[in-house]
Amino acid sequence: MNTLITGRVWVVGDSVTTDAMYPAFAMKLPVPEAARHVFYELRPGWTGQVRPGDLVVAGRNFGLGSSRPVAALFRELGVAALVAEEFNSLFLRNCVNHGLPALTVPGVTAAFTDGDTARLDFAEGWVENTATGTRLRGSALPPLVLDILAAGGILPKLAREGYAPVPQR
């Protein structure tokens, strides 16, 4: 996996819940259709503007709430990565499990506005605004997490390693 990513930035604030990212009515829809409703009330029309390779930059407590599986929707939209001042731990695990890179960087929302271009490196743990040159340090992702992300998520990683799914009863 290339740990260096460059993309256009979309900024959201603090305490964005999974309910705000994935409205209840969309949970009954197939993932491709449900993805069209990400940030439905928070940023109406956003899914019509987001493009593959874009990045979401968020404040503190990103992903609070009912732990809806939003990472799959971001992946469906082509979002390349998330950067936040702080992630809800269950949301962060959901991102890793779905192969969506997520980097914690304190103060990141102050360094970006919508439309800026960011470069980030998950192995080294930094993000940079390419226009201003502002570089902020965060927490580098551990090698195991980088390996899971490189595989496309935890299930593809396990399949690659020869683990068969457990039959459901």
Residue, then its C-alpha position, 0 to 999 in steps of 0.5 A: m500500500n502506498t502510505l502517501i495520499t494526496g487529495r481534495v479536502w472536505v471539512v466537517g466539524d466536531s462530534v459528527t455522529t454516525d447517525a448524521m453520516y448514515p441516516a436511518f432510512a438509508m440503512k435499508l438500501p443497498v450500499p451503492e444507493a445508501a452511499r448517496h445519502v452520506f451527510y444527508e442533513l449535515r451537508p445536503g448535496w455533498t455526495g454529488q460533489v465528492r470525487p474518488g480520491d477526496l479526503v474528509v477532514a474532521g474535528r474531535n469525536f468524529g464517528l460518535g453514536s450508534s456505530r453505523p457501518v459508515a466506512a463502507l459508504f465512504r469507500e463506495l464514494g471513493v473517499a481515499a482517507l479520513v483525517a480527524e482531530e479525534f475518532n470514536s474508537l469503534f468508528l476507527r475500528n470500523c474504518v480499518n476493518h473496511g480498509l479505509p485509512a483514518l489518521t488522527v492529527p490534533g488541530v487538523t481542522a484549523a489547517f484546512t478549508d473545503g477544496d484545499t489539497a492535502r498530502l498525508d502519510f499514514a506510515e509517518g503520521w503527518v498531513e500537509n496543506t499543499a498550498t500553505g505548506t503547513r504540516l501537522r504531526g499525528s499518530a503514525l499507523p502501526p504496521l499491522v493496521l497498514d497491512i490490513l489497509a493494504a489488503g483492503g480490510i480485515l476480511p480480504k486480509l484474512a482471506r489472503e492468509g488462507y482463513a476460511p469464513v466461519p459457517q453461520r448456524 
